[in-house]
Amino acid sequence: MLGSAPLTTMLPVVDLDRARHFYQDRLGLTPIGDTADGKFAFQCGGATLALFPRPGGTKAEHTAVSFRVHDIAAEIADLESRGVVFEDYDLPGLKTVGHVCVLGSEKAAWFKDTEGNYLCIHEDLA
């Protein structure tokens, strides 16, 4: 059953080494290491995040990965202290204050990795 199958998220990157250092050093993910097919994998919660080289990188304009956190303000402060730069928005239906937007039952904040992938941290309000 897929509901109990281990999950791997695949992210395209232009520069695998640069992206690997971002995820390991700035985000603090636990490296698993190189895979036989040229990816670099990280352990993240109960899932795996695999970076794979792709010359054109990503073209997605949506959130590729979202990390659920318990305290979004503390997580933002920690990530900023490690050089992560958050996006700020002032659009109809999407406005950030202190990098955070309240969307229904969650708070969310977005940033990009070194390869242009949109990442998010979110905190459930309920």
DSSP file (Angstrom, degrees, kcal/mol; ACC not computed):
  #  RESIDUE AA STRUCTURE BP1 BP2  ACC     N-H-->O    O-->H-N    N-H-->O    O-->H-N    TCO  KAPPA ALPHA  PHI   PSI    X-CA   Y-CA   Z-CA
    1    1 A M    >         0   0    0      0, 0.0     3,-1.2     0, 0.0     4,-0.3   0.000 360.0 360.0 360.0 134.3    0.0    0.0    0.0
    2    2 A L  G >   +     0   0    0      1,-0.3     3,-1.3     2,-0.2     0, 0.0   0.793 360.0  73.0 -66.6 -27.3    1.3    3.4   -0.9
    3    3 A G  G 3  S+     0   0    0      1,-0.3    -1,-0.3     3,-0.0     0, 0.0   0.725 107.8  33.7 -60.9 -21.3    0.0    4.9    2.3
    4    4 A S  G <  S+     0   0    0     -3,-1.2    -1,-0.3     2,-0.1    -2,-0.2   0.317  93.6 114.5-114.6   6.3    2.7    3.1    4.2
    5    5 A A  S <  S-     0   0    0     -3,-1.3    -3,-0.0    -4,-0.3     2,-0.0  -0.545  76.8-102.2 -77.5 140.9    5.5    3.3    1.6
    6    6 A P        -     0   0    0      0, 0.0     2,-0.4     0, 0.0    41,-0.1  -0.353  40.2-134.4 -59.4 142.9    8.6    5.4    2.3
    7    7 A L        -     0   0    0     39,-0.4    41,-2.4    -3,-0.1     2,-0.4  -0.860  20.1-172.0-109.3 134.1    8.4    8.8    0.5
    8    8 A T  E     -a   48   0A   0     -2,-0.4     2,-0.5    39,-0.2    41,-0.2  -0.993  10.9-153.3-123.0 126.1   11.2   10.4   -1.4
    9    9 A T  E     -a   49   0A   0     39,-2.9    41,-3.3    -2,-0.4     2,-0.5  -0.845  13.0-149.9 -95.1 132.8   10.9   14.0   -2.7
   10   10 A M  E     -a   50   0A   0     -2,-0.5    41,-0.2    39,-0.2    39,-0.0  -0.902  13.3-173.9-108.5 126.4   13.0   14.7   -5.8
   11   11 A L  E     -a   51   0A   0     39,-2.7    41,-2.5    -2,-0.5     2,-0.2  -0.978  19.3-134.5-121.6 128.0   14.3   18.2   -6.4
   12   12 A P  E     -a   52   0A   0      0, 0.0     2,-0.3     0, 0.0    46,-0.2  -0.571  27.3-177.2 -76.8 141.5   16.1   19.3   -9.6
   13   13 A V  E     -a   53   0A   0     39,-2.4    41,-2.9    -2,-0.2    44,-0.3  -0.988  29.6-150.0-138.6 148.1   19.3   21.3   -9.1
   14   14 A V  S    S+     0   0    0     -2,-0.3     2,-0.7     1,-0.3    -1,-0.1   0.922  97.1  31.7 -78.4 -48.9   21.8   23.0  -11.4
   15   15 A D     >  -     0   0    0      1,-0.2     4,-2.6    38,-0.1    -1,-0.3  -0.895  68.9-170.0-116.8 100.5   24.8   22.7   -9.2
   16   16 A L  H  > S+     0   0    0     -2,-0.7     4,-2.6    -3,-0.2     5,-0.2   0.875  86.3  49.1 -60.4 -41.9   24.5   19.5   -7.0
   17   17 A D  H  > S+     0   0    0      2,-0.2     4,-2.1     1,-0.2    -1,-0.2   0.929 112.4  47.3 -66.1 -45.0   27.5   20.4   -4.7
   18   18 A R  H  > S+     0   0    0      1,-0.2     4,-1.7     2,-0.2    -2,-0.2   0.926 115.5  45.7 -61.2 -45.8   26.2   24.0   -4.1
   19   19 A A  H  X S+     0   0    0     -4,-2.6     4,-2.5     1,-0.2     5,-0.3   0.896 108.9  56.0 -65.7 -40.8   22.7   22.7   -3.4
   20   20 A R  H  X S+     0   0    0     -4,-2.6     4,-2.2    -5,-0.2     5,-0.3   0.916 108.1  48.1 -58.0 -44.3   24.0   19.9   -1.1
   21   21 A H  H  X>S+     0   0    0     -4,-2.1     4,-3.0     2,-0.2     5,-0.8   0.875 109.8  53.0 -66.1 -37.0   25.8   22.4    1.0
   22   22 A F  I  X>S+     0   0    0     -4,-1.7     5,-1.8     3,-0.2     4,-1.4   0.952 113.1  42.4 -61.3 -49.8   22.7   24.6    1.3
   23   23 A Y  I  <5S+     0   0    0     -4,-2.5     6,-2.5     3,-0.2    -2,-0.2   0.849 123.8  37.6 -68.6 -34.0   20.5   21.8    2.5
   24   24 A Q  I  <5S+     0   0    0     -4,-2.2     4,-0.3    -5,-0.3    -2,-0.2   0.940 128.0  29.0 -81.8 -50.5   23.1   20.4    4.9
   25   25 A D  I  <5S+     0   0    0     -4,-3.0    -3,-0.2    -5,-0.3    -2,-0.2   0.876 130.7  31.0 -84.7 -39.5   24.7   23.6    6.2
   26   26 A R  I  <<S+     0   0    0     -4,-1.4    -3,-0.2    -5,-0.8    58,-0.2   0.874 131.3  31.1 -88.8 -40.0   21.9   26.1    6.1
   27   27 A L  S   <S-     0   0    0     -5,-1.8    -3,-0.2     2,-0.1    -4,-0.1   0.678  97.1-132.3 -93.7 -17.6   18.9   23.9    6.6
   28   28 A G        +     0   0    0     -4,-0.3    -4,-0.2    -6,-0.3    -3,-0.1   0.739  42.7 164.6  77.6  22.8   20.5   21.4    8.8
   29   29 A L        -     0   0    0     -6,-2.5    -1,-0.2     1,-0.1    15,-0.1  -0.434  42.6-111.5 -73.2 150.5   19.2   18.3    7.0
   30   30 A T  E     -B   43   0A   0     13,-1.2    13,-3.3    -2,-0.1     2,-0.2  -0.722  32.1-131.4 -85.5 117.2   21.0   15.0    7.8
   31   31 A P  E     -B   42   0A   0      0, 0.0    11,-0.3     0, 0.0     3,-0.1  -0.453  25.5-179.2 -71.7 137.0   22.9   13.7    4.8
   32   32 A I  E     -     0   0A   0      9,-3.0     2,-0.2     1,-0.2    10,-0.2   0.772  46.9-131.0 -92.6 -43.2   22.5   10.1    3.7
   33   33 A G  E     -B   41   0A   0      8,-1.9     8,-2.6     2,-0.0    -1,-0.2  -0.736  38.8 -18.7 126.9-172.5   25.0   10.5    0.8
   34   34 A D  E     -B   40   0A   0     -2,-0.2     2,-0.3     6,-0.2     6,-0.2  -0.372  56.4-142.9 -68.8 146.1   25.4    9.9   -2.9
   35   35 A T    >   -     0   0    0      4,-2.6     3,-1.8    -2,-0.1    -1,-0.1  -0.721  25.6-108.9-105.9 162.6   23.2    7.4   -4.6
   36   36 A A  T 3  S+     0   0    0      1,-0.3    -1,-0.1    -2,-0.3    -2,-0.0   0.758 116.9  55.5 -62.2 -25.3   24.3    5.1   -7.4
   37   37 A D  T 3  S-     0   0    0      2,-0.0    -1,-0.3     1,-0.0    -3,-0.0   0.219 125.7 -93.5 -97.9  16.5   22.3    7.0   -9.9
   38   38 A G  S <  S+     0   0    0     -3,-1.8     2,-0.1     1,-0.3    -2,-0.1   0.530  83.8 124.2  93.1   6.9   23.9   10.4   -9.2
   39   39 A K        -     0   0    0     13,-0.1    -4,-2.6    11,-0.0     2,-0.4  -0.476  53.4-136.7 -90.2 168.1   21.6   11.9   -6.7
   40   40 A F  E     -BC  34  51A   0     11,-2.0    11,-2.9    -6,-0.2     2,-0.3  -0.998  25.3-156.7-124.1 127.1   22.4   13.2   -3.2
   41   41 A A  E     -BC  33  50A   0     -8,-2.6    -9,-3.0    -2,-0.4    -8,-1.9  -0.765  11.1-167.4-112.2 149.9   20.0   12.2   -0.5
   42   42 A F  E     -BC  31  49A   0      7,-2.4     7,-2.3    -2,-0.3     2,-0.5  -0.959  23.2-126.0-127.8 147.2   19.0   13.6    2.9
   43   43 A Q  E     +BC  30  48A   0    -13,-3.3   -13,-1.2    -2,-0.3     2,-0.3  -0.807  33.3 174.7 -87.2 133.5   17.0   12.1    5.8
   44   44 A C  E >   - C   0  47A   0      3,-2.7     3,-2.3    -2,-0.5     2,-0.2  -0.851  57.2 -53.1-147.0 104.6   14.2   14.5    6.7
   45   45 A G  T 3  S-     0   0    0     -2,-0.3    -1,-0.1     1,-0.3     0, 0.0  -0.482 118.4 -26.9  61.9-130.5   11.7   13.5    9.3
   46   46 A G  T 3  S+     0   0    0     -2,-0.2   -39,-0.4    -3,-0.1    -1,-0.3   0.200 130.1  69.9 -97.6  15.4   10.3   10.2    8.1
   47   47 A A  E <  S- C   0  44A   0     -3,-2.3    -3,-2.7   -41,-0.1     2,-0.4  -0.679  74.8-120.0-125.3 177.2   11.0   11.0    4.5
   48   48 A T  E     -aC   8  43A   0    -41,-2.4   -39,-2.9    -5,-0.2     2,-0.5  -0.961  12.7-156.2-120.6 138.8   13.9   11.3    2.1
   49   49 A L  E     -aC   9  42A   0     -7,-2.3    -7,-2.4    -2,-0.4     2,-0.5  -0.976  14.6-168.3-112.7 122.5   14.8   14.4    0.1
   50   50 A A  E     -aC  10  41A   0    -41,-3.3   -39,-2.7    -2,-0.5     2,-0.4  -0.952   8.1-156.1-117.2 126.8   16.9   13.6   -3.0
   51   51 A L  E     -aC  11  40A   0    -11,-2.9   -11,-2.0    -2,-0.5   -41,-0.0  -0.825  14.2-172.1 -95.8 135.3   18.6   16.3   -5.1
   52   52 A F  E     -a   12   0A   0    -41,-2.5   -39,-2.4    -2,-0.4     2,-0.2  -0.993  26.5-110.7-132.1 139.6   19.4   15.4   -8.7
   53   53 A P  E     +a   13   0A   0      0, 0.0   -39,-0.2     0, 0.0   -38,-0.1  -0.425  38.4 168.0 -69.3 135.1   21.4   17.3  -11.3
   54   54 A R    >   -     0   0    0    -41,-2.9     3,-2.4    -2,-0.2    -2,-0.0  -0.910  32.9-140.0-147.2 116.4   19.4   18.9  -14.1
   55   55 A P  T 3  S+     0   0    0      0, 0.0    -1,-0.1     0, 0.0   -41,-0.1   0.811 103.7  42.4 -50.6 -38.7   21.1   21.4  -16.4
   56   56 A G  T 3  S-     0   0    0      1,-0.3   -42,-0.1   -43,-0.1     2,-0.1   0.482  96.7-154.4 -87.2  -2.2   18.1   23.7  -16.6
   57   57 A G    <   -     0   0    0     -3,-2.4     2,-0.3   -44,-0.3    -1,-0.3  -0.390  46.7 -25.5  64.9-139.8   17.3   23.4  -12.9
   58   58 A T        -     0   0    0     57,-0.7   -44,-0.0   -46,-0.2   -47,-0.0  -0.799  38.5-174.5-110.1 150.9   13.7   24.0  -12.0
   59   59 A K        +     0   0    0     -2,-0.3     2,-0.1    58,-0.0    -1,-0.1   0.296  48.0 124.5-118.1   3.4   11.0   26.0  -13.8
   60   60 A A        -     0   0    0      1,-0.1    58,-0.2     2,-0.0     4,-0.1  -0.401  41.7-168.7 -70.8 138.9    8.4   25.6  -11.1
   61   61 A E        +     0   0    0     -2,-0.1     2,-0.2     2,-0.1    -1,-0.1   0.086  65.2  80.6-110.1  20.2    6.8   28.7   -9.6
   62   62 A H  S    S-     0   0    0     56,-0.1    56,-0.6     1,-0.0     2,-0.4  -0.729  97.0 -75.8-119.3 170.1    5.1   26.8   -6.8
   63   63 A T  E     -d  118   0B   0     -2,-0.2    56,-0.2     1,-0.2     3,-0.1  -0.527  39.1-172.8 -68.2 123.0    6.3   25.5   -3.5
   64   64 A A  E    S+     0   0B   0     54,-2.9     2,-0.3    -2,-0.4    55,-0.2   0.848  70.6  10.8 -85.2 -37.6    8.3   22.3   -4.1
   65   65 A V  E     -d  119   0B   0     53,-1.1    55,-2.0   -56,-0.0     2,-0.4  -0.999  61.4-164.7-143.9 139.1    8.7   21.3   -0.4
   66   66 A S  E     -d  120   0B   0     -2,-0.3     2,-0.5    53,-0.2    55,-0.2  -0.996   9.2-153.4-127.7 130.2    7.1   22.5    2.8
   67   67 A F  E     -d  121   0B   0     53,-3.0    55,-2.5    -2,-0.4     2,-0.5  -0.884  13.9-137.6-102.0 123.3    8.5   21.7    6.2
   68   68 A R  E     -d  122   0B   0     -2,-0.5     2,-0.3    53,-0.2    55,-0.2  -0.699  29.3-178.0 -81.1 127.2    6.0   21.6    9.2
   69   69 A V        -     0   0    0     53,-3.0    55,-0.4    -2,-0.5     3,-0.2  -0.818  32.5-136.5-122.7 162.1    7.5   23.3   12.2
   70   70 A H  S    S+     0   0    0     -2,-0.3     2,-0.3     1,-0.3    -1,-0.1   0.756  98.3  26.2 -89.5 -26.9    6.3   23.8   15.7
   71   71 A D     >  -     0   0    0      1,-0.1     4,-2.3    51,-0.1    -1,-0.3  -0.818  64.0-174.3-141.2  95.0    7.4   27.5   16.1
   72   72 A I  H  > S+     0   0    0     -2,-0.3     4,-2.6    -3,-0.2     5,-0.2   0.864  84.8  53.7 -63.3 -38.1    7.6   29.4   12.8
   73   73 A A  H  > S+     0   0    0      1,-0.2     4,-2.2     2,-0.2    -1,-0.2   0.923 111.4  45.4 -63.6 -43.4    9.1   32.5   14.4
   74   74 A A  H  > S+     0   0    0      2,-0.2     4,-2.3     1,-0.2    -1,-0.2   0.891 113.2  50.7 -65.7 -39.2   11.9   30.6   16.1
   75   75 A E  H  X S+     0   0    0     -4,-2.3     4,-2.8     2,-0.2     5,-0.2   0.900 109.2  50.7 -66.9 -40.4   12.6   28.6   12.9
   76   76 A I  H  X S+     0   0    0     -4,-2.6     4,-2.9     2,-0.2     5,-0.2   0.939 111.2  48.6 -61.1 -46.7   12.7   31.8   10.8
   77   77 A A  H  X S+     0   0    0     -4,-2.2     4,-1.8     1,-0.2    -2,-0.2   0.912 113.2  47.6 -60.4 -42.6   15.2   33.3   13.2
   78   78 A D  H  X S+     0   0    0     -4,-2.3     4,-0.7     2,-0.2    -2,-0.2   0.933 114.1  45.6 -65.0 -46.4   17.3   30.2   13.2
   79   79 A L  H ><>S+     0   0    0     -4,-2.8     5,-2.4     1,-0.2     3,-0.9   0.902 111.4  52.2 -66.2 -40.3   17.4   29.9    9.4
   80   80 A E  H ><5S+     0   0    0     -4,-2.9     3,-1.8     1,-0.3    -1,-0.2   0.876 103.4  58.4 -62.5 -35.6   18.1   33.6    9.0
   81   81 A S  H 3<5S+     0   0    0     -4,-1.8    -1,-0.3     1,-0.3    -2,-0.2   0.730 106.4  50.0 -66.0 -19.3   21.1   33.2   11.3
   82   82 A R  T <<5S-     0   0    0     -3,-0.9    -1,-0.3    -4,-0.7    -2,-0.2   0.237 129.8 -94.6-102.4  12.2   22.4   30.6    8.9
   83   83 A G  T < 5S+     0   0    0     -3,-1.8     2,-0.3     1,-0.3    -3,-0.2   0.536  72.4 148.0  94.4   7.0   22.0   32.9    5.9
   84   84 A V      < -     0   0    0     -5,-2.4     2,-0.5   -58,-0.2    -1,-0.3  -0.618  35.5-149.2 -77.0 133.7   18.6   31.8    4.6
   85   85 A V        -     0   0    0     -2,-0.3    27,-0.7    27,-0.3     2,-0.2  -0.915  10.0-144.5-108.6 123.0   16.7   34.8    2.9
   86   86 A F  B     -E  111   0B   0     -2,-0.5    25,-0.3    25,-0.2     2,-0.2  -0.562  11.7-122.9 -88.4 150.0   12.9   34.8    3.2
   87   87 A E        -     0   0    0     23,-3.0    23,-0.4    -2,-0.2     2,-0.4  -0.610  21.0-154.4 -84.7 148.0   10.5   36.0    0.5
   88   88 A D        -     0   0    0     -2,-0.2     2,-0.4    21,-0.1    21,-0.0  -0.983  10.2-166.6-125.3 141.1    8.0   38.7    1.3
   89   89 A Y        +     0   0    0     -2,-0.4     7,-2.7     2,-0.1     2,-0.1  -0.944  22.8 179.9-129.7 146.0    4.7   39.2   -0.5
   90   90 A D  E     +H   95   0C   0     -2,-0.4     5,-0.2     5,-0.2    -2,-0.0  -0.590  42.0 131.3-140.2  74.3    2.1   41.9   -0.7
   91   91 A L  E >  S-H   94   0C   0      3,-2.7     3,-2.2    -2,-0.1     2,-0.3  -0.812  70.0 -78.1-122.1 159.5   -0.4   40.5   -3.2
   92   92 A P  T 3  S+     0   0    0      0, 0.0    -2,-0.0     0, 0.0    -1,-0.0  -0.449 122.0   4.5 -58.2 121.3   -4.2   40.1   -3.0
   93   93 A G  T 3  S+     0   0    0     -2,-0.3     2,-0.3    -3,-0.0    -3,-0.0   0.418 125.6  72.2  83.2  -2.2   -4.8   37.1   -0.7
   94   94 A L  E <   +H   91   0C   0     -3,-2.2    -3,-2.7     2,-0.0     2,-0.4  -0.731  53.3 151.5-148.9  94.1   -1.1   36.7    0.1
   95   95 A K  E     -H   90   0C   0     -2,-0.3     7,-0.4    -5,-0.2     2,-0.4  -0.990  26.8-151.7-127.5 129.5    0.5   39.2    2.4
   96   96 A T        -     0   0    0     -7,-2.7     2,-0.4    -2,-0.4     5,-0.2  -0.776   7.4-169.4 -99.9 144.8    3.5   38.5    4.7
   97   97 A V  B >  S-I  100   0D   0      3,-2.8     3,-1.4    -2,-0.4    -2,-0.0  -0.985  86.2  -4.9-129.2 119.0    4.2   40.3    7.9
   98   98 A G  T 3  S-     0   0    0     -2,-0.4    -1,-0.1     1,-0.3     3,-0.1   0.864 133.6 -58.8  61.6  34.8    7.6   39.5    9.3
   99   99 A H  T 3  S+     0   0    0      1,-0.2     2,-0.4   -10,-0.1    11,-0.4   0.342 117.3 113.2  76.9  -2.4    8.0   37.0    6.5
  100  100 A V  B <   -I   97   0D   0     -3,-1.4    -3,-2.8     9,-0.1     2,-0.4  -0.836  45.0-170.2-111.1 137.5    4.8   35.1    7.7
  101  101 A C  E     -F  108   0B   0      7,-2.7     7,-2.4    -2,-0.4     2,-0.6  -0.972  19.6-136.6-119.0 136.5    1.4   34.8    6.0
  102  102 A V  E     -F  107   0B   0     -2,-0.4     2,-0.5    -7,-0.4     5,-0.2  -0.853  23.8-178.9 -93.9 121.3   -1.6   33.3    7.7
  103  103 A L  E >   -F  106   0B   0      3,-3.2     3,-1.4    -2,-0.6     2,-0.4  -0.899  55.4 -68.3-122.9  99.0   -3.4   31.0    5.4
  104  104 A G  T 3  S-     0   0    0     -2,-0.5    -1,-0.0     1,-0.3    -2,-0.0  -0.391 121.9  -0.8  59.8-112.7   -6.6   29.5    6.9
  105  105 A S  T 3  S+     0   0    0     -2,-0.4    20,-3.2    -3,-0.1    21,-0.7   0.121 127.3  56.8-100.2  21.3   -5.4   27.2    9.7
  106  106 A E  E <   -FG 103 124B   0     -3,-1.4    -3,-3.2    18,-0.3     2,-0.4  -0.987  66.1-133.9-147.0 159.0   -1.6   27.7    9.2
  107  107 A K  E     -FG 102 123B   0     16,-2.5    16,-2.3    -2,-0.3     2,-0.3  -0.873  32.2-173.4-103.4 145.1    1.1   30.2    9.2
  108  108 A A  E     -FG 101 122B   0     -7,-2.4    -7,-2.7    -2,-0.4     2,-0.3  -0.987  16.6-174.8-142.8 151.3    3.6   30.0    6.3
  109  109 A A  E     - G   0 121B   0     12,-2.1    12,-2.4    -2,-0.3     2,-0.3  -0.991  15.2-150.5-143.5 142.3    6.9   31.5    5.2
  110  110 A W  E     + G   0 120B   0    -23,-0.4   -23,-3.0   -11,-0.4     2,-0.3  -0.838  18.4 163.8-119.8 151.6    8.8   30.9    1.9
  111  111 A F  E     -EG  86 119B   0      8,-2.4     8,-3.5    -2,-0.3     2,-0.3  -0.954  29.7-119.5-151.8 165.4   12.4   31.0    0.8
  112  112 A K  E     - G   0 118B   0    -27,-0.7   -27,-0.3    -2,-0.3     6,-0.2  -0.828  19.1-131.7-108.9 149.2   14.3   29.7   -2.2
  113  113 A D    >   -     0   0    0      4,-2.1     3,-1.4    -2,-0.3   -94,-0.1  -0.272  44.3 -87.3 -82.0-177.4   17.2   27.3   -2.3
  114  114 A T  T 3  S+     0   0    0      1,-0.3   -95,-0.1   -96,-0.1    -1,-0.1   0.645 128.1  52.7 -66.9 -13.7   20.4   28.1   -4.2
  115  115 A E  T 3  S-     0   0    0      2,-0.1   -57,-0.7  -103,-0.1    -1,-0.3   0.376 121.2 -99.5-106.2   2.5   18.9   26.5   -7.3
  116  116 A G  S <  S+     0   0    0     -3,-1.4     2,-0.3     1,-0.3    -2,-0.1   0.457  72.2 144.4  94.5   1.3   15.6   28.5   -7.4
  117  117 A N        -     0   0    0   -105,-0.1    -4,-2.1     1,-0.1     2,-0.5  -0.574  50.5-125.4 -72.3 134.2   13.3   25.9   -5.8
  118  118 A Y  E     -dG  63 112B   0    -56,-0.6   -54,-2.9    -2,-0.3   -53,-1.1  -0.714  31.9-175.2 -82.3 126.1   10.6   27.5   -3.6
  119  119 A L  E     -dG  65 111B   0     -8,-3.5    -8,-2.4    -2,-0.5     2,-0.3  -0.852   3.6-162.8-119.3 156.1   10.6   26.0   -0.1
  120  120 A C  E     -dG  66 110B   0    -55,-2.0   -53,-3.0    -2,-0.3     2,-0.4  -0.977  14.1-156.2-138.6 148.2    8.2   26.7    2.7
  121  121 A I  E     -dG  67 109B   0    -12,-2.4   -12,-2.1    -2,-0.3     2,-0.3  -0.982  23.6-175.8-116.5 141.1    8.0   26.3    6.5
  122  122 A H  E     -dG  68 108B   0    -55,-2.5   -53,-3.0    -2,-0.4     2,-0.4  -0.986  17.7-156.3-139.6 150.2    4.6   26.2    8.0
  123  123 A E  E     - G   0 107B   0    -16,-2.3   -16,-2.5    -2,-0.3     2,-0.2  -0.991  22.7-128.6-124.9 125.0    3.1   26.0   11.4
  124  124 A D  E     - G   0 106B   0     -2,-0.4   -18,-0.3   -55,-0.4   -19,-0.0  -0.529  11.3-156.9 -71.0 137.2   -0.4   24.6   12.1
  125  125 A L              0   0    0    -20,-3.2   -19,-0.2    -2,-0.2    -1,-0.1   0.740 360.0 360.0 -86.8 -24.7   -2.5   26.9   14.1
  126  126 A A              0   0    0    -21,-0.7    -1,-0.2     0, 0.0   -20,-0.1   0.460 360.0 360.0 -85.9 360.0   -4.9   24.3   15.5
